[in-house]
């Protein structure tokens, strides 16, 4: 099995190299020094990686997520952020009713402060009080905005799932030193998969070249050769269902 996986790694890496220019055009933020999807880690949680948070106390109460946008953004970037927020609110509705409600901050104690800091990153789940979320320059696409807000709502990356080795191969030899934790696979039972299958189409999935040393060689190779990963244009069907399940809007079973 190991030999077969290594052979697949070589064959698919060659095919991916042919598509590198297209990938670079579609994912400019990965080549501007502003890699999306970085996670801000709380002290003592350096080894914790979830598909969805297990600790339900870190969900946003009643699915209400107050936010404030920094004055550092120009009008065009504010519109893009608000477009991502509106999409999350509208597409996760159940039978016409709000499941989550991301709203402008007024006097709430807990809220997200969206700022234009270095790179794109977020904490996982509700931290308590004001918590930063960064949408750095080059990361303003609607899917990237939703990606970071979904982190804040309690979701981690798709490739951290306990079953990921059935769907992707991680090329550790090409991952930048110090970035390996972003590719850690959690053991079964230590994360909440919300009774959903692996999703190549998720906006929470890293792209093929994320954290690569050699940007022409993938760090993540899909076992399905036709699968595409790393899209930042939309919520997938399972992205929507997972929000609805984590926030008790539809049954998990």
C-alpha positions as CSV (number, residue, x, y, z in Angstrom):
1,X,0.0,0.0,0.0
2,X,2.8,2.4,0.8
3,X,4.6,1.7,-2.5
4,X,1.3,2.3,-4.3
5,X,0.8,5.6,-2.5
6,X,4.3,6.7,-3.3
7,X,3.9,5.9,-7.0
8,X,0.6,7.8,-7.0
9,X,2.4,10.7,-5.4
10,X,5.0,10.9,-8.2
11,X,2.5,10.4,-11.0
12,X,0.0,13.0,-9.7
13,X,2.7,15.5,-8.8
14,X,3.8,15.4,-12.4
15,X,0.2,16.1,-13.6
16,X,-0.2,18.9,-11.1
17,X,3.0,20.6,-12.3
18,X,1.3,20.9,-15.7
19,X,-1.5,22.8,-14.0
20,X,0.6,25.1,-11.8
21,X,0.2,28.2,-13.9
22,X,-3.6,27.9,-13.8
23,X,-3.5,27.3,-10.0
24,X,-1.3,30.3,-9.5
25,X,-3.8,32.5,-11.4
26,X,-6.8,31.2,-9.4
27,X,-5.0,31.4,-6.0
28,X,-3.0,34.6,-6.0
29,X,-3.0,35.0,-2.2
30,X,-0.8,31.9,-1.9
31,X,1.9,33.6,-3.9
32,X,1.9,37.0,-2.3
33,X,3.2,35.9,1.1
34,X,-0.3,36.1,2.5
35,X,-1.4,32.5,2.8
36,X,-5.1,32.2,3.7
37,X,-6.4,29.8,6.3
38,X,-3.7,30.2,9.0
39,X,-5.0,29.6,12.4
40,X,-4.4,31.7,15.5
41,X,-3.8,29.2,18.4
42,X,-4.8,29.9,22.0
43,X,-2.1,29.1,24.7
44,X,-2.3,25.4,25.6
45,X,-4.1,24.4,22.4
46,X,-1.1,24.0,20.1
47,X,-1.9,20.4,19.4
48,X,-5.6,20.6,19.0
49,X,-7.0,20.3,15.5
50,X,-10.7,19.9,14.8
51,X,-13.0,19.5,11.7
52,X,-15.6,21.0,14.0
53,X,-15.2,22.0,17.7
54,X,-16.0,19.3,20.2
55,X,-16.5,21.8,23.0
56,X,-20.0,23.2,22.3
57,X,-19.4,26.0,24.8
58,X,-17.3,27.7,22.2
59,X,-20.2,28.0,19.7
60,X,-21.8,31.4,19.4
61,X,-24.9,31.7,21.6
62,X,-28.0,31.1,19.6
63,X,-25.9,31.2,16.4
64,X,-25.6,35.0,16.7
65,X,-22.1,36.3,15.7
66,X,-21.6,40.0,16.1
67,X,-18.8,41.5,14.0
68,X,-17.1,44.9,13.6
69,X,-15.0,45.9,10.5
70,X,-11.9,48.0,11.0
71,X,-11.6,51.4,9.3
72,X,-8.4,50.1,7.7
73,X,-10.4,48.6,4.8
74,X,-11.4,50.7,1.8
75,X,-15.0,50.7,0.6
76,X,-14.5,47.9,-2.0
77,X,-13.0,45.5,0.6
78,X,-15.8,46.2,3.1
79,X,-18.3,45.3,0.4
80,X,-16.5,42.0,-0.3
81,X,-16.4,41.2,3.4
82,X,-20.1,42.0,3.8
83,X,-20.9,39.9,0.7
84,X,-19.2,36.9,2.4
85,X,-21.2,37.5,5.6
86,X,-24.5,37.9,3.6
87,X,-23.8,34.6,1.8
88,X,-23.2,32.7,5.0
89,X,-26.4,34.1,6.6
90,X,-28.6,33.4,3.5
91,X,-27.3,30.1,2.4
92,X,-27.4,28.4,5.8
93,X,-31.1,29.2,6.4
94,X,-33.4,26.2,7.1
95,X,-36.9,26.3,5.8
96,X,-36.6,30.1,5.3
97,X,-35.5,30.6,8.9
98,X,-32.1,31.9,10.1
99,X,-29.8,29.3,11.4
100,X,-26.9,31.6,12.1
101,X,-27.1,35.4,12.2
102,X,-23.8,37.3,11.7
103,X,-24.8,40.8,12.6
104,X,-23.1,44.2,13.2
105,X,-21.7,44.6,16.7
106,X,-23.5,46.9,19.0
107,X,-23.0,46.3,22.8
108,X,-22.3,42.6,22.8
109,X,-19.4,41.4,24.9
110,X,-18.3,38.7,22.5
111,X,-17.7,39.7,18.9
112,X,-15.3,39.3,15.9
113,X,-13.1,42.3,15.0
114,X,-12.3,42.0,11.3
115,X,-9.0,43.8,10.6
116,X,-6.5,44.1,7.8
117,X,-3.5,42.6,9.5
118,X,-0.7,40.4,8.1
119,X,-2.1,37.5,6.3
120,X,-5.5,35.8,6.7
121,X,-6.2,34.0,9.9
122,X,-8.8,33.4,12.7
123,X,-9.2,31.8,16.0
124,X,-11.3,28.6,16.2
125,X,-14.7,29.1,17.8
126,X,-15.8,31.9,20.2
127,X,-12.9,33.1,22.4
128,X,-14.8,35.5,24.6
129,X,-14.6,39.3,24.3
130,X,-13.2,40.9,21.2
131,X,-11.4,38.4,19.0
132,X,-9.4,39.3,15.9
133,X,-9.9,37.9,12.5
134,X,-7.5,39.1,9.7
135,X,-8.4,39.6,6.1
136,X,-5.0,40.7,4.8
137,X,-4.3,42.2,1.3
138,X,-4.7,39.6,-1.4
139,X,-7.2,37.6,0.6
140,X,-10.4,39.5,0.0
141,X,-12.2,36.9,-2.2
142,X,-15.6,36.0,-0.9
143,X,-14.6,32.4,-0.3
144,X,-11.6,33.4,1.7
145,X,-13.8,35.7,3.8
146,X,-16.2,32.8,4.5
147,X,-13.3,30.5,5.2
148,X,-12.0,32.7,8.0
149,X,-15.5,33.4,9.5
150,X,-16.2,29.6,9.5
151,X,-13.0,29.2,11.5
152,X,-14.4,31.7,14.0
153,X,-17.7,29.8,14.1
154,X,-15.9,26.6,15.1
155,X,-14.6,24.8,12.0
156,X,-11.1,23.7,11.2
157,X,-9.6,22.5,7.9
158,X,-11.0,19.6,5.9
159,X,-7.6,17.9,5.5
160,X,-7.3,17.5,9.3
161,X,-10.2,14.9,9.4
162,X,-9.5,11.5,10.8
163,X,-10.4,9.8,7.5
164,X,-8.4,12.1,5.3
165,X,-5.8,9.4,4.3
166,X,-8.5,7.7,2.3
167,X,-8.9,10.8,0.2
168,X,-5.6,12.7,0.0
169,X,-1.9,12.1,0.3
170,X,0.2,14.7,2.2
171,X,3.6,15.3,0.7
172,X,5.5,16.2,3.8
173,X,8.8,16.4,2.0
174,X,7.5,19.6,0.3
175,X,5.9,21.4,3.3
176,X,7.7,24.4,4.7
177,X,9.5,23.8,8.0
178,X,7.3,24.9,10.9
179,X,4.0,24.5,8.9
180,X,3.6,20.7,9.4
181,X,0.9,21.2,12.1
182,X,-1.5,22.5,9.5
183,X,-1.5,19.1,8.0
184,X,-1.9,17.0,11.2
185,X,-4.5,14.2,10.9
186,X,-6.5,13.7,14.1
187,X,-7.4,10.3,15.4
188,X,-11.0,9.0,15.1
189,X,-13.1,10.1,18.0
190,X,-11.0,13.2,18.8
191,X,-12.9,15.5,16.4
192,X,-16.6,15.9,15.5
193,X,-17.2,15.0,11.8
194,X,-20.9,15.9,12.3
195,X,-21.7,12.6,10.5
196,X,-20.6,14.0,7.1
197,X,-18.3,12.6,4.5
198,X,-15.0,14.0,3.3
199,X,-15.5,17.0,1.0
200,X,-13.0,17.9,-1.7
201,X,-15.3,20.8,-2.6
202,X,-15.3,22.4,0.8
203,X,-14.1,26.0,1.1
204,X,-12.3,24.8,4.2
205,X,-10.0,22.5,2.2
206,X,-6.4,23.7,1.6
207,X,-5.3,24.1,-1.9
208,X,-2.9,21.7,-3.6
209,X,0.2,23.9,-3.1
210,X,-0.5,25.3,0.4
211,X,2.7,25.8,2.5
212,X,4.9,24.4,-0.3
213,X,8.6,24.7,-0.4
214,X,8.6,24.2,-4.2
215,X,5.5,25.9,-5.5
216,X,5.4,23.7,-8.6
217,X,5.0,20.5,-6.5
218,X,1.8,19.9,-4.5
219,X,1.7,19.4,-0.8
220,X,-1.7,17.8,-1.0
221,X,-2.6,15.2,-3.7
222,X,-6.1,13.9,-4.2
223,X,-6.5,10.1,-4.5
224,X,-9.3,10.9,-6.9
225,X,-7.3,12.3,-9.8
226,X,-10.3,14.3,-11.0
227,X,-11.0,16.0,-7.7
228,X,-10.2,19.7,-7.3
229,X,-9.4,21.2,-3.9
230,X,-8.9,24.7,-2.4
231,X,-11.8,26.5,-4.0
232,X,-12.6,29.9,-2.5
233,X,-15.7,31.0,-4.5
234,X,-18.6,29.4,-2.7
235,X,-20.0,27.3,0.2
236,X,-20.2,23.6,-0.8
237,X,-23.4,21.6,0.1
238,X,-21.5,20.0,3.0
239,X,-20.2,23.4,4.2
240,X,-23.8,24.5,4.6
241,X,-24.9,21.3,6.2
242,X,-22.1,21.4,8.8
243,X,-23.0,24.9,9.9
244,X,-26.6,23.8,10.2
245,X,-25.6,20.7,12.2
246,X,-23.1,22.3,14.5
247,X,-25.7,25.0,15.4
248,X,-28.5,22.5,15.9
249,X,-30.6,23.7,13.0
250,X,-30.8,20.2,11.5
251,X,-30.2,16.8,13.1
252,X,-26.7,15.5,13.2
253,X,-27.8,11.9,12.5
